Every structure is written in structure tokens, then in C-alpha cells.
Amino acid sequence: MDDEFNMSMRKFLKQVGVTSQQAIETALRDASSDLAGKQLRARMVLTLEGTDMHHVVEGTITGPKA
């Protein structure tokens, strides 16, 4: 793969990581405090226009301590 492709992919993935973390933090901050310390299921779905790609990443996030 060429350098331009690698740089554009890295830029996209960095944006995904940063904005996703901010969205999760906001959602947990706005949610009820009964989520404190609980295991929360998370899912990220990635698609790529013009392809049949459908990539799913699942995991758990521990809610922040109260």
C-alpha cells in the first residue's frame, strides 16, 4: 500500500478513536449513576462505501467509579 493511503487511514482511525472516546465519556457522564463500576457492552460497526465490508468490534467498558 502506498504512503498516501497509509496516512489517510491513520488519520481516519485517529479521528475514530478520539471522537469515539469523547462520545463514550459524554454518554456515561450524562447517564444515571447506577452505571458506576458496571461492565457495559460496547459495539463498533465499520462499513466502507463501495465495498461489502461490514466489520464489527465488540467489547466491554467498565463504567467510571462514582
N, C-alpha and C positions, 0 to 999 in steps of 0.2 A: 504494500500500500504506500502511497506517496505522502510526502510531508504535509501538504495542504489538507489532505483527508485526515491524517492523524491529528493535526492541530484543530480542525473543525470539530472532530469527535471529542477531543479532550475538553474543548470549550463548552460543548453541549453537556457533557457529563458533569463538568464542574457546576454549571448552571442548575442541572437537575439536583445535584447533591445539596447545594446551598439553599435553593428555593424550597426543596422538599423538607429540609431540616427546619427552616423557618415556618413552614406551614404546619408541621407536626407540633412544634413548640407552641404556636398560636392556638391550635386546636386543643392541646392539653391545658393550656393556661385558661382558655375560655370554658373548658368542660367542668363538670362537677368535681369536687374534691374527692369523691369516692373512688377516683381512678388512681389515687396516690399509691405508689408501690405495686400496682397490679400489672400483670402481664397482658399486653394488648396486642392482638393480631394485626399485622400490617401487610398490605399487598401493594405492589407497584406493577403496573402494566405498561409495557413499552411496545408501541407499534411504529412501523416505518412506512410512510406513504409510498405507494408504488410497488410495495412488496407484500408478501403474505406473512410477514414476520409478526408474531404475537408472543412476546417474551414476558413471563410473569416471575416476579421475585416475591417470595413470602418470608415473613419472619416475625419476631416478637420484639416489642419495645416495652420496657418497664416504665410505668408512669412515674413521674417525679415524686419524691417524698414530700409530704405535706409540711 
